């Protein structure tokens, strides 16, 4: 479980990047908002979990 928790932030960043790729074919504003939220939460989550989880 700790291994998954350690990489959860990176997974969220990758999902956000996939949303940006989908925006190329389906230009909807909700995709941009979703990717922004996932990227920010993923980066913050990655920093926090790698600092406190070993």
PDB file of N, CA, C and O in Angstrom, chain B, residues numbered from 101:
ATOM      1  N   UNK B 101       0.825  -1.192   0.000  1.00  0.00           N
ATOM      2  CA  UNK B 101       0.000   0.000   0.000  1.00  0.00           C
ATOM      3  C   UNK B 101       0.870   1.257   0.000  1.00  0.00           C
ATOM      4  O   UNK B 101       0.518   2.253  -0.634  1.00  0.00           O
ATOM      5  N   UNK B 102       1.998   1.219   0.704  1.00  0.00           N
ATOM      6  CA  UNK B 102       2.876   2.391   0.735  1.00  0.00           C
ATOM      7  C   UNK B 102       3.480   2.668  -0.632  1.00  0.00           C
ATOM      8  O   UNK B 102       3.702   3.824  -0.990  1.00  0.00           O
ATOM      9  N   UNK B 103       3.747   1.624  -1.393  1.00  0.00           N
ATOM     10  CA  UNK B 103       4.306   1.818  -2.735  1.00  0.00           C
ATOM     11  C   UNK B 103       3.300   2.529  -3.631  1.00  0.00           C
ATOM     12  O   UNK B 103       3.660   3.446  -4.369  1.00  0.00           O
ATOM     13  N   UNK B 104       2.041   2.105  -3.565  1.00  0.00           N
ATOM     14  CA  UNK B 104       1.002   2.758  -4.361  1.00  0.00           C
ATOM     15  C   UNK B 104       0.809   4.198  -3.912  1.00  0.00           C
ATOM     16  O   UNK B 104       0.658   5.095  -4.742  1.00  0.00           O
ATOM     17  N   UNK B 105       0.813   4.421  -2.615  1.00  0.00           N
ATOM     18  CA  UNK B 105       0.634   5.774  -2.083  1.00  0.00           C
ATOM     19  C   UNK B 105       1.794   6.675  -2.496  1.00  0.00           C
ATOM     20  O   UNK B 105       1.607   7.870  -2.725  1.00  0.00           O
ATOM     21  N   UNK B 106       2.987   6.100  -2.591  1.00  0.00           N
ATOM     22  CA  UNK B 106       4.164   6.881  -2.959  1.00  0.00           C
ATOM     23  C   UNK B 106       4.075   7.380  -4.403  1.00  0.00           C
ATOM     24  O   UNK B 106       4.554   8.471  -4.713  1.00  0.00           O
ATOM     25  N   UNK B 107       3.468   6.592  -5.280  1.00  0.00           N
ATOM     26  CA  UNK B 107       3.379   6.953  -6.689  1.00  0.00           C
ATOM     27  C   UNK B 107       2.018   7.503  -7.096  1.00  0.00           C
ATOM     28  O   UNK B 107       1.772   7.697  -8.286  1.00  0.00           O
ATOM     29  N   UNK B 108       1.140   7.755  -6.155  1.00  0.00           N
ATOM     30  CA  UNK B 108      -0.189   8.267  -6.465  1.00  0.00           C
ATOM     31  C   UNK B 108      -0.115   9.646  -7.114  1.00  0.00           C
ATOM     32  O   UNK B 108      -0.881   9.925  -8.036  1.00  0.00           O
ATOM     33  N   UNK B 109       0.770  10.500  -6.665  1.00  0.00           N
ATOM     34  CA  UNK B 109       0.920  11.831  -7.250  1.00  0.00           C
ATOM     35  C   UNK B 109       1.366  11.760  -8.699  1.00  0.00           C
ATOM     36  O   UNK B 109       0.859  12.501  -9.541  1.00  0.00           O
ATOM     37  N   UNK B 110       2.300  10.888  -8.995  1.00  0.00           N
ATOM     38  CA  UNK B 110       2.774  10.732 -10.369  1.00  0.00           C
ATOM     39  C   UNK B 110       1.677  10.180 -11.266  1.00  0.00           C
ATOM     40  O   UNK B 110       1.571  10.571 -12.428  1.00  0.00           O
ATOM     41  N   UNK B 111       0.874   9.292 -10.747  1.00  0.00           N
ATOM     42  CA  UNK B 111      -0.247   8.738 -11.508  1.00  0.00           C
ATOM     43  C   UNK B 111      -1.260   9.834 -11.829  1.00  0.00           C
ATOM     44  O   UNK B 111      -1.784   9.888 -12.941  1.00  0.00           O
ATOM     45  N   UNK B 112      -1.538  10.705 -10.865  1.00  0.00           N
ATOM     46  CA  UNK B 112      -2.476  11.799 -11.106  1.00  0.00           C
ATOM     47  C   UNK B 112      -1.935  12.781 -12.140  1.00  0.00           C
ATOM     48  O   UNK B 112      -2.699  13.309 -12.948  1.00  0.00           O
ATOM     49  N   UNK B 113      -0.639  13.029 -12.124  1.00  0.00           N
ATOM     50  CA  UNK B 113      -0.037  13.908 -13.130  1.00  0.00           C
ATOM     51  C   UNK B 113      -0.158  13.284 -14.519  1.00  0.00           C
ATOM     52  O   UNK B 113      -0.438  13.990 -15.487  1.00  0.00           O
ATOM     53  N   UNK B 114       0.047  11.986 -14.628  1.00  0.00           N
ATOM     54  CA  UNK B 114      -0.092  11.322 -15.918  1.00  0.00           C
ATOM     55  C   UNK B 114      -1.534  11.341 -16.416  1.00  0.00           C
ATOM     56  O   UNK B 114      -1.767  11.513 -17.612  1.00  0.00           O
ATOM     57  N   UNK B 115      -2.493  11.170 -15.529  1.00  0.00           N
ATOM     58  CA  UNK B 115      -3.905  11.248 -15.924  1.00  0.00           C
ATOM     59  C   UNK B 115      -4.244  12.653 -16.389  1.00  0.00           C
ATOM     60  O   UNK B 115      -5.003  12.823 -17.343  1.00  0.00           O
ATOM     61  N   UNK B 116      -3.692  13.660 -15.727  1.00  0.00           N
ATOM     62  CA  UNK B 116      -3.882  15.040 -16.166  1.00  0.00           C
ATOM     63  C   UNK B 116      -3.296  15.281 -17.550  1.00  0.00           C
ATOM     64  O   UNK B 116      -3.884  16.003 -18.355  1.00  0.00           O
ATOM     65  N   UNK B 117      -2.153  14.688 -17.828  1.00  0.00           N
ATOM     66  CA  UNK B 117      -1.541  14.818 -19.153  1.00  0.00           C
ATOM     67  C   UNK B 117      -2.386  14.127 -20.213  1.00  0.00           C
ATOM     68  O   UNK B 117      -2.479  14.609 -21.342  1.00  0.00           O
ATOM     69  N   UNK B 118      -2.992  13.017 -19.866  1.00  0.00           N
ATOM     70  CA  UNK B 118      -3.887  12.319 -20.799  1.00  0.00           C
ATOM     71  C   UNK B 118      -5.112  13.177 -21.096  1.00  0.00           C
ATOM     72  O   UNK B 118      -5.601  13.190 -22.226  1.00  0.00           O
ATOM     73  N   UNK B 119      -5.608  13.888 -20.100  1.00  0.00           N
ATOM     74  CA  UNK B 119      -6.732  14.810 -20.325  1.00  0.00           C
ATOM     75  C   UNK B 119      -6.337  15.919 -21.292  1.00  0.00           C
ATOM     76  O   UNK B 119      -7.154  16.340 -22.110  1.00  0.00           O
ATOM     77  N   UNK B 120      -5.105  16.395 -21.213  1.00  0.00           N
ATOM     78  CA  UNK B 120      -4.640  17.427 -22.144  1.00  0.00           C
ATOM     79  C   UNK B 120      -4.524  16.882 -23.567  1.00  0.00           C
ATOM     80  O   UNK B 120      -4.798  17.601 -24.528  1.00  0.00           O
ATOM     81  N   UNK B 121      -4.124  15.635 -23.706  1.00  0.00           N
ATOM     82  CA  UNK B 121      -4.061  15.013 -25.028  1.00  0.00           C
ATOM     83  C   UNK B 121      -5.472  14.857 -25.593  1.00  0.00           C
ATOM     84  O   UNK B 121      -5.692  15.093 -26.781  1.00  0.00           O
ATOM     85  N   UNK B 122      -6.418  14.465 -24.761  1.00  0.00           N
ATOM     86  CA  UNK B 122      -7.811  14.332 -25.208  1.00  0.00           C
ATOM     87  C   UNK B 122      -8.394  15.682 -25.609  1.00  0.00           C
ATOM     88  O   UNK B 122      -9.277  15.742 -26.464  1.00  0.00           O
ATOM     89  N   UNK B 123      -7.916  16.758 -25.007  1.00  0.00           N
ATOM     90  CA  UNK B 123      -8.383  18.100 -25.351  1.00  0.00           C
ATOM     91  C   UNK B 123      -8.034  18.450 -26.799  1.00  0.00           C
ATOM     92  O   UNK B 123      -8.725  19.249 -27.431  1.00  0.00           O
ATOM     93  N   UNK B 124      -6.984  17.865 -27.311  1.00  0.00           N
ATOM     94  CA  UNK B 124      -6.578  18.127 -28.696  1.00  0.00           C
ATOM     95  C   UNK B 124      -7.685  17.708 -29.667  1.00  0.00           C
ATOM     96  O   UNK B 124      -7.927  18.404 -30.654  1.00  0.00           O
ATOM     97  N   UNK B 125      -8.356  16.589 -29.406  1.00  0.00           N
ATOM     98  CA  UNK B 125      -9.397  16.102 -30.290  1.00  0.00           C
ATOM     99  C   UNK B 125     -10.797  16.543 -29.884  1.00  0.00           C
ATOM    100  O   UNK B 125     -11.689  16.626 -30.727  1.00  0.00           O
ATOM    101  N   UNK B 126     -10.992  16.822 -28.624  1.00  0.00           N
ATOM    102  CA  UNK B 126     -12.312  17.191 -28.112  1.00  0.00           C
ATOM    103  C   UNK B 126     -12.175  18.484 -27.312  1.00  0.00           C
ATOM    104  O   UNK B 126     -12.053  18.430 -26.088  1.00  0.00           O
ATOM    105  N   UNK B 127     -12.191  19.634 -27.964  1.00  0.00           N
ATOM    106  CA  UNK B 127     -11.919  20.899 -27.257  1.00  0.00           C
ATOM    107  C   UNK B 127     -13.073  21.338 -26.354  1.00  0.00           C
ATOM    108  O   UNK B 127     -13.928  22.130 -26.752  1.00  0.00           O
ATOM    109  N   UNK B 128     -13.077  20.822 -25.171  1.00  0.00           N
ATOM    110  CA  UNK B 128     -14.074  21.181 -24.159  1.00  0.00           C
ATOM    111  C   UNK B 128     -13.353  21.803 -22.973  1.00  0.00           C
ATOM    112  O   UNK B 128     -12.267  21.357 -22.603  1.00  0.00           O
ATOM    113  N   UNK B 129     -13.944  22.818 -22.382  1.00  0.00           N
ATOM    114  CA  UNK B 129     -13.301  23.513 -21.265  1.00  0.00           C
ATOM    115  C   UNK B 129     -13.173  22.647 -20.020  1.00  0.00           C
ATOM    116  O   UNK B 129     -12.233  22.823 -19.244  1.00  0.00           O
ATOM    117  N   UNK B 130     -14.092  21.721 -19.815  1.00  0.00           N
ATOM    118  CA  UNK B 130     -14.018  20.881 -18.619  1.00  0.00           C
ATOM    119  C   UNK B 130     -12.778  19.992 -18.640  1.00  0.00           C
ATOM    120  O   UNK B 130     -12.274  19.613 -17.583  1.00  0.00           O
ATOM    121  N   UNK B 131     -12.281  19.656 -19.825  1.00  0.00           N
ATOM    122  CA  UNK B 131     -11.039  18.877 -19.895  1.00  0.00           C
ATOM    123  C   UNK B 131      -9.846  19.696 -19.415  1.00  0.00           C
ATOM    124  O   UNK B 131      -8.956  19.170 -18.747  1.00  0.00           O
ATOM    125  N   UNK B 132      -9.828  20.970 -19.752  1.00  0.00           N
ATOM    126  CA  UNK B 132      -8.736  21.827 -19.280  1.00  0.00           C
ATOM    127  C   UNK B 132      -8.786  22.004 -17.772  1.00  0.00           C
ATOM    128  O   UNK B 132      -7.754  21.959 -17.103  1.00  0.00           O
ATOM    129  N   UNK B 133      -9.982  22.204 -17.238  1.00  0.00           N
ATOM    130  CA  UNK B 133     -10.125  22.375 -15.793  1.00  0.00           C
ATOM    131  C   UNK B 133      -9.748  21.095 -15.063  1.00  0.00           C
ATOM    132  O   UNK B 133      -9.053  21.133 -14.048  1.00  0.00           O
ATOM    133  N   UNK B 134     -10.208  19.968 -15.580  1.00  0.00           N
ATOM    134  CA  UNK B 134      -9.888  18.679 -14.962  1.00  0.00           C
ATOM    135  C   UNK B 134      -8.392  18.413 -14.995  1.00  0.00           C
ATOM    136  O   UNK B 134      -7.823  17.954 -14.005  1.00  0.00           O
ATOM    137  N   UNK B 135      -7.752  18.695 -16.115  1.00  0.00           N
ATOM    138  CA  UNK B 135      -6.314  18.454 -16.193  1.00  0.00           C
ATOM    139  C   UNK B 135      -5.549  19.387 -15.259  1.00  0.00           C
ATOM    140  O   UNK B 135      -4.567  18.972 -14.644  1.00  0.00           O
ATOM    141  N   UNK B 136      -5.982  20.634 -15.144  1.00  0.00           N
ATOM    142  CA  UNK B 136      -5.332  21.563 -14.217  1.00  0.00           C
ATOM    143  C   UNK B 136      -5.439  21.073 -12.782  1.00  0.00           C
ATOM    144  O   UNK B 136      -4.453  21.070 -12.045  1.00  0.00           O
ATOM    145  N   UNK B 137      -6.634  20.661 -12.387  1.00  0.00           N
ATOM    146  CA  UNK B 137      -6.844  20.183 -11.012  1.00  0.00           C
ATOM    147  C   UNK B 137      -6.013  18.930 -10.750  1.00  0.00           C
ATOM    148  O   UNK B 137      -5.381  18.814  -9.700  1.00  0.00           O
ATOM    149  N   UNK B 138      -6.009  17.992 -11.697  1.00  0.00           N
ATOM    150  CA  UNK B 138      -5.244  16.760 -11.506  1.00  0.00           C
ATOM    151  C   UNK B 138      -3.740  17.030 -11.453  1.00  0.00           C
ATOM    152  O   UNK B 138      -3.023  16.412 -10.666  1.00  0.00           O
ATOM    153  N   UNK B 139      -3.270  17.943 -12.283  1.00  0.00           N
ATOM    154  CA  UNK B 139      -1.844  18.268 -12.275  1.00  0.00           C
ATOM    155  C   UNK B 139      -1.427  18.900 -10.945  1.00  0.00           C
ATOM    156  O   UNK B 139      -0.408  18.519 -10.369  1.00  0.00           O
ATOM    157  N   UNK B 140      -2.206  19.855 -10.463  1.00  0.00           N
ATOM    158  CA  UNK B 140      -1.848  20.539  -9.213  1.00  0.00           C
ATOM    159  C   UNK B 140      -1.929  19.576  -8.031  1.00  0.00           C
ATOM    160  O   UNK B 140      -1.013  19.527  -7.210  1.00  0.00           O
ATOM    161  N   UNK B 141      -3.013  18.813  -7.938  1.00  0.00           N
ATOM    162  CA  UNK B 141      -3.149  17.853  -6.837  1.00  0.00           C
ATOM    163  C   UNK B 141      -2.067  16.782  -6.928  1.00  0.00           C
ATOM    164  O   UNK B 141      -1.537  16.349  -5.906  1.00  0.00           O
ATOM    165  N   UNK B 142      -1.737  16.353  -8.143  1.00  0.00           N
ATOM    166  CA  UNK B 142      -0.702  15.338  -8.321  1.00  0.00           C
ATOM    167  C   UNK B 142       0.668  15.817  -7.899  1.00  0.00           C
ATOM    168  O   UNK B 142       1.410  15.082  -7.247  1.00  0.00           O
ATOM    169  N   UNK B 143       1.012  17.041  -8.264  1.00  0.00           N
ATOM    170  CA  UNK B 143       2.328  17.581  -7.887  1.00  0.00           C
ATOM    171  C   UNK B 143       2.419  17.770  -6.378  1.00  0.00           C
ATOM    172  O   UNK B 143       3.412  17.392  -5.757  1.00  0.00           O
ATOM    173  N   UNK B 144       1.385  18.353  -5.795  1.00  0.00           N
ATOM    174  CA  UNK B 144       1.388  18.537  -4.333  1.00  0.00           C
ATOM    175  C   UNK B 144       1.381  17.195  -3.621  1.00  0.00           C
ATOM    176  O   UNK B 144       2.104  17.005  -2.643  1.00  0.00           O
ATOM    177  N   UNK B 145       0.572  16.269  -4.102  1.00  0.00           N
ATOM    178  CA  UNK B 145       0.523  14.938  -3.491  1.00  0.00           C
ATOM    179  C   UNK B 145       1.838  14.201  -3.606  1.00  0.00           C
ATOM    180  O   UNK B 145       2.248  13.516  -2.669  1.00  0.00           O
ATOM    181  N   UNK B 146       2.503  14.330  -4.736  1.00  0.00           N
ATOM    182  CA  UNK B 146       3.792  13.671  -4.925  1.00  0.00           C
ATOM    183  C   UNK B 146       4.831  14.215  -3.959  1.00  0.00           C
ATOM    184  O   UNK B 146       5.598  13.451  -3.374  1.00  0.00           O
ATOM    185  N   UNK B 147       4.860  15.524  -3.791  1.00  0.00           N
ATOM    186  CA  UNK B 147       5.818  16.135  -2.869  1.00  0.00           C
ATOM    187  C   UNK B 147       5.531  15.730  -1.435  1.00  0.00           C
ATOM    188  O   UNK B 147       6.449  15.363  -0.702  1.00  0.00           O
ATOM    189  N   UNK B 148       4.276  15.790  -1.024  1.00  0.00           N
ATOM    190  CA  UNK B 148       3.910  15.490   0.365  1.00  0.00           C
ATOM    191  C   UNK B 148       4.133  14.020   0.690  1.00  0.00           C
ATOM    192  O   UNK B 148       4.698  13.701   1.735  1.00  0.00           O
ATOM    193  N   UNK B 149       3.696  13.118  -0.192  1.00  0.00           N
ATOM    194  CA  UNK B 149       3.838  11.693   0.121  1.00  0.00           C
ATOM    195  C   UNK B 149       5.285  11.255   0.114  1.00  0.00           C
ATOM    196  O   UNK B 149       5.669  10.401   0.914  1.00  0.00           O
ATOM    197  N   UNK B 150       6.104  11.816  -0.768  1.00  0.00           N
ATOM    198  CA  UNK B 150       7.515  11.421  -0.775  1.00  0.00           C
ATOM    199  C   UNK B 150       8.286  12.019   0.396  1.00  0.00           C
ATOM    200  O   UNK B 150       9.362  11.534   0.746  1.00  0.00           O
ATOM    201  N   UNK B 151       7.752  13.041   0.983  1.00  0.00           N
ATOM    202  CA  UNK B 151       8.413  13.630   2.144  1.00  0.00           C
ATOM    203  C   UNK B 151       8.088  12.827   3.414  1.00  0.00           C
ATOM    204  O   UNK B 151       8.954  12.679   4.277  1.00  0.00           O
ATOM    205  N   UNK B 152       6.874  12.312   3.543  1.00  0.00           N
ATOM    206  CA  UNK B 152       6.450  11.671   4.788  1.00  0.00           C
ATOM    207  C   UNK B 152       6.335  10.158   4.728  1.00  0.00           C
ATOM    208  O   UNK B 152       6.320   9.515   5.778  1.00  0.00           O
ATOM    209  N   UNK B 153       6.254   9.566   3.553  1.00  0.00           N
ATOM    210  CA  UNK B 153       6.121   8.112   3.443  1.00  0.00           C
ATOM    211  C   UNK B 153       7.455   7.550   2.974  1.00  0.00           C
ATOM    212  O   UNK B 153       8.027   8.015   1.988  1.00  0.00           O
ATOM    213  N   UNK B 154       7.938   6.551   3.689  1.00  0.00           N
ATOM    214  CA  UNK B 154       9.193   5.906   3.299  1.00  0.00           C
ATOM    215  C   UNK B 154       8.957   4.511   2.832  1.00  0.00           C
ATOM    216  O   UNK B 154       9.903   3.815   2.464  1.00  0.00           O
TER     217      UNK B 154
END
